[in-house]
Structures are given as C-alpha cells and as structure tokens.
Amino acid sequence: MALFAVFQTTFLLTLLSLRTHQSEVLAEHLPLTPEALKVSVNSAQQCLHLQWTVHNLPYNQEFKMIFQIQISRTETSNVIWMGNYSTTMKRNETVHWSWESELPLECAAHFVRIRSVVDDARFPEWNFWSSWSSWQEVNVQDSTGQDTLFVFPKDKLVEEGSNITICYISGNIQNDISCYLEGEQIHGEQLDPHVSTFKLENVPFIRKGGTNIYCEEKQRKAISNGTVLFVSKVLEEPKDFSCETRDFKTLICTWDPGANTALDWSKQPSQSYTLFESYSGKKKHCEEKNRCNWQITQDSQEIYNFTLITENYLRKRSVNLLFNLTHRVHPMSPFSVQFENISATSAVMTWKVHSLGDYFTLLCQVELHGEGKMIQHNVSVKANGKYLLNELEPNTEYVAQVHCADDNHFWKWSEWSGRDFTTPEAAPSEAPDVWRTMKSGSHNVTLFWKPLSKFHANGKILFYNVAVENLDKPSRLEHRSIPAPANSTELTLDGCSYQIRVTASNSAGASPAAVIVVSAAPGNKEIEEEIIEGTEDGFSMSWKPQSGDVMGYVVEWCDRPQDPLCDFQWKKLGPNTTSTVISSDAFRPGVQYNFRIYELSTKRIAHLLERKTGYTRELAPSDNPHVVTNNLTSHSFTLSWKNYSTKSQPAFIRGYHVYLKSKEEQCQPGAEKAVLPDDTVCCQYKIDNPEQKTFTVENLKPESFYEFLVTPHTSFSEGPSGTFTKVRTPDEYPYMLVHVIVPVVICVVLLVCGCLLKSQWMKDKCYPDIPDPYKSSVLSLIKSKENPHRTIMSISDCIPDAIEVVNKQEGSKIQSLGTRKSLTEPELTKLSYLYLLPTEKNYSGPGPCICFENYTYNQAASDCASCGHAPVSPEAPPSQWGLLTSSENLLKALEKNYMNSLGEIPAGETTLNYVSQLASPMSGDKDSLSTNALVPPPCSEYKMQMAVPLCLASPPPTENSDLSSITLLGPSEHYR
C-alpha cells in the first residue's frame, strides 16, 4: 500500500513537471498574434468589416480570447478608437467584426491593427497580450482633380433626431468653400488641406423627399456639389394591439401603427408587420399596416400568444399579446328589427342575432330615443329577441335600436341595429291655458290662449272651439271655431255676465274645456302703480290677498311693450301663492315692463289686485331735455324743460342735475363742485323731484357769461355729456333807472309836442334866418327910375360905410381897372381905412372895420381886385371924412366916380365883397399901418351891411393926402 502511494506521488510530480515544461515551450515558441487581417468597406453604412485568424492555437479546442483593436485616421499615430472584442474560437477559425464610423470613410484614410490574449482559466500561462499586427490601411477616397469638389456621404439614410457628420473634399488647396443645409450656411472644421467636416446634431425631418446639402466655391460658383440626406421618422412600437373573434372562425388582430416611416424614391419603403404565434410556431406576414386576420383551426387551442413584429431599414420593434379565445368574443350586429302592435302608448320590438353555439348566451341592450329622452332595457337571448315598449307618448316619433355582447365573458358590444316608428294621435289631455283683456269703458273682450305642449296635445291641433254663454239671460250657446295656429279672438259682449269655454281639437278628439267668466260689473278701482327692481333673471314680486275665497292668481304683462303687437303674456298661480318670479327670454335692459296682478274668485271672476312696473336693468338716460331760458335778469335766469318725457327713457328718472360753469370757481349756496369727464370743474345743482321741470339760477353777477347743462339722472347713471349753452346776464343799472328814464322820456315828449306848436316863435328866438341879400331892407332906400320892380341889389343902390385903401410904395405901377394881371413886386402894402361917420349926430369918433371876403354874399362884379374898399391915408384929418358923412353924398360919389368904370366891366365878371363893421384888424395887418395912425376903438354894435364891388375905383385923392398911388388888388391878392 505504501509502495502504491509512493508510485502515485512520483507519477504526479513527473506529469506536473512535464506539463510545466510544455507550457514554457508553448509560451516561448507559439506566437498568438492575429494573422490574415483583412479590412473591407461598406460605404452606404459607413462600416469597416474586419476578419482575421489565429493559426498558432494549440489543441483542437475552443479558447476564450480577447482582441484589442485600434483604428487611426489620416495617419497611424492619430488613434481615434480603441476597444476590446471577446469571443471564443478554434485554431484557424476566422473571426468577423464590424466598426461603424461617424465620418464618411471617403473623407479620410483609416488604419487598423489588432492584438489578442487568451482569456481562459485553463491556460493561465497564455494570459498575456500578443504583439500588434501590422497596420492595415483603408482608403476609399477617389482621386480628385484640381477643380473638383465632392460631398460625402451620398444619399445617407438616418433617423430623425440623430447626429451625422458630413465632409467635402476639394482638389484645390487655396479655396473658399461654403456649405449650406436647406439654404442656411453651416460651419465646420478643416480636417486637412483638402477636407473639411461638418457635424449636424438632432437632424430634423423636413420632407419625405430628403434634406438638401450642397457646397460651392465662392469665386467659381460653377464648382459645386451636394448630397441628399434622407431623414426618416423614428419607427414606433405598435400601440393598442388586440385580437378578437366574431364567429370562432377568424381572429382579427388590430393595432395602431404610429407614424409612417416611408420615404420617396423607395429609399426606405413603409415598415412591414409580421404576426408570430409562439404555441403553434406559425408566422404570417401582414398585408395591411393596422390589421391582420389569423385563421382559427378546428383543434382545441384556446390560449394564444402573439408577437407583432414591425421593422424598417433602420430599426425593428415588437409587442406581445396573450389571451383566451373565449374571452375575446365580439358578436355581430343583430338583424331583422321589427315593430308590432303599435298604439298611441305602446309597441312590441323584435330582432334576431347570429348564433355562437348552444353554450353561448347573448346579453342584448335596447335603447328607445324620443322627445329628447333615452330609455334602456336589457334582454338575454340565444337566437331571437323580443321586448314590449310601453309608456309611449301619442303622436311621437321614436327611434329604437339594439346591440348585443357575450353574456358569460363580456368583451365588446356589437354594432347597433335599429329602426324608427311613430305612435298615432290621441285626444288632447289638458285644457288650454286661457286669459282675457278688456278695454276700459268698452264691452270688447280679447280672448287669448296658449298652444298646448306636444305632451298634452297628443297630436296636431286643428282648431279651437269657443263657446259663449250669457249668465244673466239664459239662451243658447254661441259657438265659434278658430283654426290653428291662431291664439286669440275678439268678442263683443253687452253689459251682461258671460261664461266662456275654450277647447282644443285634433284628429282624435277634443281637450277638456277651459272656463273663464267675464263679469258685468268688474269693479276695478284705480290702483297706484308700484315700482319694482328687476334683475337679469327676471322680476321678483309679491302681493297681499284681499279675500280668502280665492281660486288663484294671474300675472299679466307684455314681452315687447314697445312693439305694437305687444306679445301679450300671463302666468297663472295657485291660491296659496303670494309671490312669484316673472322671467322671459324677451326681456331687455332699458325697457320698462308693466305688470298687473289679478285675483280669481271661485266663480272664475278676475279682480285687479296690484299694478307694478320696473326694468330688468336700468340704463343711462338716452338724451337730455331741451332747455329754454326765461326771466333773464342781471342776477338770475330761469331754466325750463317742460316738454321732456320721462316715460320714454330707459330708466326711472329720479331727478335732474343742473351744471353751471363760470369764470368764478366758487359755487353759490345750494350747489357743490363737480368734475366733468373732461376734467372741467363746474357747479352742480341737484333736483330730486322728477316732476320739477323748472329751475332758477340765482346770485349771479351782472354782465357775466355763464354756461349751463341740464341732464336727468337715474339710479344707474345720468344723461349724456351734452353741449353747454351760453347765457350772458345784462347790466343792472338800466333796470335800476327804468323808473327814472320813463318819466323823463314822457316829459321830453310833452315838451317837444309843445315846442312843435310854437315852432315859429322858437325859430325866431333861437335860430333866426340868415338875411337874404336879395330881400335886404336897404333896397327900400333905392328909388330906381329905370326899374321900379327891381329886387337885385346893385352897387349904386348901396351906401358903403367903409372903404379900404391899399397904399403901395413909390415906383409901383398902377394897374388899370380892366387889367387882370397880378402884382409881381413883393413890396409891402400899407393899409388905410376910411371911416364912415355914423348917421347919428351924437357920434364922436370913428369905428374900425376890417374888410373880409364873404362868399355867401358875393355876386358877379369883377375879379380884377380883391376888395373894393377905398384906401384912405391914415393921416387924413377928420374934416375929410366929413365929406362922406351922409349917405346921399356917399352914393353920389360912388355913382359919379365909379359907375363908369363898372360899366366898362363885362357882365358876369363883377363880384361884391361883404364888409363887416364888427371885425377887427388881423394881427398880420398891424405892421402895415403907420406908427402914428389913429387906432379907432372897436365896433360895438351891429352896423348895416353892404356889398362893394371888387374892382371899385378909388375916389381921387385930395390935396392933403400923401397917398402916392391908389391900387386895386385883383381877386388873388386879397389882403388877409
């Protein structure tokens, strides 16, 4: 035994030593570097496919190995990816592996190498990396010319939302190339002098025809190229996958396919669907995208496990469904629906169903639709169904339908099957609702009734029967038939009481009668109208009963009170009701509604109980009153608007606001400041009585401008902002002096009347007539021998009382009487005056007179000199003046010495100058007088006047005169 143990130990040690030696030999002599490395390219999928073998694997058994792969781009030192690939392989077995590049393989050269290690616990001695294989270069880039431009990838197919890299390759290094995605420029980075790359992230789906990308050289647009990027919708997992049977012969499977991923030009066809059943192992390709039929075999299979697989060029998805066939029964629709024994209130409905076998019972549901109502009934059937429809309405159209489902395992209802039918008419079941109106002081009664509802009419109403019975004088009934759809009639009654019965009739019969009594003496008294407030929901009102013997109450009104047709309405209430809410769709804001409440006695006689009026909603007044201004004084004026109607307004007029604007900002007592919508500050007077339509504005200032506006106000608002009217207060003094001016005016008028009676006396005293030279009293002194009727004064007829003498210096020429030539020499003239002694003997001294021209008394004489005064030397003694003392001597001298000269003057050229004794010499004449001249005192009384011819010759000078010459001035040489 011991010998056997020693032998066994020795054998094991020898075997272990031999095994270790063998491993060392394998480790030293068996290289595991991958060999026969080949690289192929799939440009469409941008994939590198690698295959290699390991020839030096010992033994003919599988080894777990790890291969490490390096991929470089452009040059071997630029490693862009490195990863491990684990697999099991045998000696000389070929290994395949693929790598997808994000950059199109045409854009750059790629290099691949690989090494391996045995990852097997059985051979720990081989757990070390082998040497790298040699680099394998992959270059699919076409040779490019100098003027070429390429864009990659070509017609790439990607999913929506994915990332992609594109590039362009240019044969010209010195280029300026721009790339565009659907017309929008994109920017990238340069990979090498000939290649630039662009990264597109989250690529959107634009159209089924693809997304356009193109590049061009800016300087030479003819050099361009592009590609189409096909973006597909993401393949969705089928939704609502379900299968069912209707006849236990076919399973119908349906689903929601989601978005269609098909693209144009057959780049990617529509996704395909395949149905696979795992228990039977059968598979079926579905021709439709949302449903597939599966034939049920005659075996006893009840459980089905379906897998629905959908796939397209880029993706594959699947869903599973497990179910029991008997739980997925969807019966077919019932058929042959019929109605039997149809009456006004009932009918019998029958139908048939498709049988599913003796062991299946169907639950059927019957629905009845009519008059806006729906009634359901459930019935269990196997082959035929029947149901009694009762409680129907006469003359009503109904629709009855039925559907069924599996009564044991409910899955789905079948489709509806049904028909419609109409029940026949029946006599109306209710009396019409009747009311009446009576004109005050008249026997005319207007009878109204409301159409019966369809529920009570039980058919089409053909006419209404009205029967009138005289209660005071029993006689036969008066019948009247009124065709429908009329709802009123007028009755002319006398002073008696009448009972009126109204019935409605259709083809099946007449309704019960509505009875109303018209009393001979209604006894309605005047009742004050009460104002009530309405709301958008209507009018809420209440009343107090007057007696206990009441049958009910009636409230009447008009839905359209402004419409001549009125649309008369009423509402009947029970005897125990003392309040109600009246509502109507016809009620409008701003319209006044009037209500009357009647009490119906047990004898059906109506008595007026209350009157009410109101608005559902009050509005602002539509217009302002037309105001007239009266009683305008310096401190007040009165406003009046008596023609303003308050009943036509869209609210109850509660009063008026009077606005007053003035320059003063202070308001008088009784007014308060108000701010208008245009921020104007004015004074506001409030009138709370709507019946007051006059207002007096007081405490105003005289001669001031005011503006006023009168607007009504309601509980809602006030009238519109109108235009202010201007008014001006007059001055207060004319009104204060009116009592003084009127008496003064009366006195003046009386005085003027008295003066008119004494007008001649007043004229002589206040303003006598100017003497007429043709009627002068001096003519009475002239005794003309030639013409005793002479009235025109001539020179010879006048006795002058002064003669003006103009002295000229020596050397001056004496102009002849007939000469019209003016003096041209500028010598100063010396004036002397000839004083005529007054006729009175007691006169003691001469009076001075100045000659001036008065054209009023000029008459034609001569224009050869200015003034006809005879110049006399101031030194002449008084004795010389005595020669002309008497008027007779003066006349003679004038007549003797001057008439001859005057006679030589042509007729019409003689002028007379008026000589006044009252004028004194002008200041300018004083210097022309001699210093020793006698200055006479001024004339103190009015002297007789005369006319002297302008060219009158001077009398010959006396011996004592020192006048050297006598000169007569022409008309233009008057001395002033």
C-alpha positions, 0 to 999 in steps of 0.5 A: 500500500505504501509502495502504491502511494509512493508510485502515485506521488512520483507519477504526479510530480513527473506529469506536473513537471512535464506539463510545466515544461510544455507550457514554457515551450508553448509560451516561448515558441507559439506566437498568438498574434492575429494573422490574415487581417483583412479590412473591407468597406461598406460605404452606404453604412459607413462600416469597416468589416474586419476578419482575421485568424489565429493559426498558432492555437494549440489543441483542437479546442475552443479558447476564450480570447480577447482582441484589442483593436485600434483604428487611426485616421489620416495617419497611424499615430492619430488613434481615434478608437480603441476597444476590446472584442471577446469571443471564443474560437478554434485554431484557424477559425476566422473571426468577423467584426464590424466598426461603424464610423461617424465620418464618411470613410471617403473623407479620410484614410483609416488604419487598423491593427489588432492584438489578442490574449487568451482569456481562459482559466485553463491556460493561465500561462497564455494570459498575456497580450500578443504583439500588434499586427501590422497596420492595415490601411483603408482608403476609399477616397477617389482621386480628385482633380484640381477643380473638383469638389465632392460631398460625402456621404451620398444619399445617407439614410438616418433617423430623425433626431440623430447626429451625422457628420458630413465632409467635402473634399476639394482638389484645390488647396487655396479655396473658399468653400461654403456649405449650406443645409436647406439654404442656411450656411453651416460651419465646420472644421478643416480636417486637412488641406483638402477636407473639411467636416461638418457635424449636424446634431438632432437632424430634423425631418423636413420632407419625405423627399430628403434634406438638401446639402450642397457646397460651392466655391465662392469665386467659381460658383460653377464648382459645386456639389451636394448630397441628399440626406434622407431623414426618416421618422423614428419607427414606433412600437405598435400601440393598442394591439388586440385580437378578437373573434366574431364567429370562432372562425377568424381572429382579427388582430388590430393595432395602431401603427404610429407614424409612417416611416416611408420615404420617396424614391423607395429609399426606405419603403413603409415598415412591414408587420409580421404576426408570430404565434409562439404555441403553434410556431406559425408566422404570417406576414401582414398585408395591411399596416393596422390589421391582420386576420389569423385563421382559427383551426378546428383543434382545441387551442384556446390560449394564444400568444402573439408577437407583432413584429414591425421593422424598417431599414433602420430599426425593428420593434415588437409587442406581445399579446396573450389571451383566451379565445373565449374571452375575446368574443365580439358578436355581430350586429343583430338583424331583422328589427321589427315593430308590432302592435303599435298604439298611441302608448305602446309597441312590441320590438323584435330582432334576431342575432347570429348564433355562437353555439348552444353554450353561448348566451347573448346579453342584448341592450335596447335603447328607445330615443324620443322627445329628447329622452333615452330609455334602456332595457336589457334582454338575454337571448340565444337566437331571437329577441323580443321586448314590449315598449310601453309608456309611449307618448301619442303622436311621437316619433321614436327611434329604437335600436339594439346591440348585443355582447357575450353574456358569460365573458363580456368583451365588446358590444356589437354594432347597433341595429335599429329602426324608427316608428311613430305612435298615432294621435290621441285626444288632447289631455289638458285644457288650454291655458286661457286669459282675457283683456278688456278695454276700459269703458268698452264691452270688447273682450280679447280672448287669448290662449296658449298652444298646448305642449306636444305632451298634452296635445297628443297630436296636431291641433286643428282648431279651437272651439269657443263657446259663449254663454250669457249668465244673466239671460239664459239662451243658447250657446254661441259657438265659434271655431278658430283654426290653428295656429291662431291664439286669440279672438275678439268678442263683443259682449253687452253689459251682461255676465258671460261664461266662456269655454275654450277647447282644443281639437285634433284628429282624435278628439277634443281637450277638456274645456277651459272656463273663464267668466267675464263679469258685468260689473268688474269693479276695478278701482284705480290702483297706484302703480308700484315700482319694482327692481328687476334683475337679469333673471327676471322680476321678483314680486309679491302681493297681499290677498284681499279675500280668502275665497280665492281660486288663484292668481294671474300675472299679466304683462307684455314681452315687447311693450314697445312693439305694437303687437305687444306679445301679450303674456300671463302666468297663472298661480295657485291660491296659496301663492303670494309671490312669484318670479316673472322671467322671459327670454324677451326681456331687455335692459332699458325697457320698462315692463308693466305688470298687473296682478289679478285675483280669481274668485271661485266663480272664475271672476278676475279682480285687479289686485296690484299694478307694478312696473320696473326694468330688468336693468336700468340704463343711462338716460338716452338724451337730455331735455331741451332747455329754454331760458326765461326771466333773464335778469342781471342776477338770475335766469330761469331754466325750463324743460317742460316738454321732456318725457320721462316715460320714454327713457330707459330708466326711472328718472329720479331727478335732474342735475343742473351744471353751471360753469363760470369764470368764478370757481366758487359755487353759490349756496345750494350747489357743490363742485363737480368734475366733468369727464373732461376734467372741467370743474363746474357747479352742480345743482341737484333736483330730486323731484322728477316732476320739477321741470323748472329751475332758477339760477340765482346770485349771479353777477351782472354782465357775466357769461355763464354756461349751463347743462341740464341732464336727468339722472337715474339710479344707474347713471345720468344723461349724456355729456351734452353741449353747454349753452351760453347765457350772458346776464345784462347790466343792472343799472338800466333796470335800476333807472327804468323808473327814472328814464320813463318819466323823463322820456314822457316829459321830453315828449310833452315838451317837444309836442309843445315846442312843435306848436310854437315852432315859429316863435322858437325859430325866431328866438333861437335860430333866426334866418340868415338875411337874404341879400336879395330881400335886404331892407336897404333896397327900400332906400333905392328909388330906381327910375329905370326899374321900379320892380327891381329886387337885385341889389346893385352897387349904386343902390348901396351906401358903403360905410367903409372903404379900404385903401391899399397904399403901395410904395413909390415906383409901383405901377398902377394897374388899370381897372380892366387889367387882370394881371397880378402884382409881381413886386413883393413890396409891402402894402400899407393899409388905410381905412376910411371911416364912415361917420355914423348917421347919428349926430351924437357920434364922436369918433370913428369905428374900425372895420376890417374888410373880409371876403364873404362868399355867401354874399358875393355876386358877379362884379369883377375879379380884377381886385380883391376888395373894393374898399377905398384906401384912405391915408391914415393921416387924413384929418377928420374934416375929410371924412366929413365929406362922406358923412351922409349917405346921399353924398356917399352914393353920389360919389360912388355913382359919379366916380365909379359907375363908369368904370363898372360899366366898362366891366363885362357882365358876369365878371363883377363880384361884391365883397361883404364888409363887416363893421364888427371885425377887427384888424388881423394881427398880420395887418398891424405892421402895415399901418403907420406908427402914428395912425389913429387906432379907432376903438372897436365896433360895438354894435351891429352896423348895416351891411353892404356889398362893394364891388371888387374892382371899385375905383378909388375916389381921387385923392385930395390935396392933403393926402400923401397917398402916392398911388391908389391900387386895386388888388385883383381877386388873388391878392386879397389882403388877409 
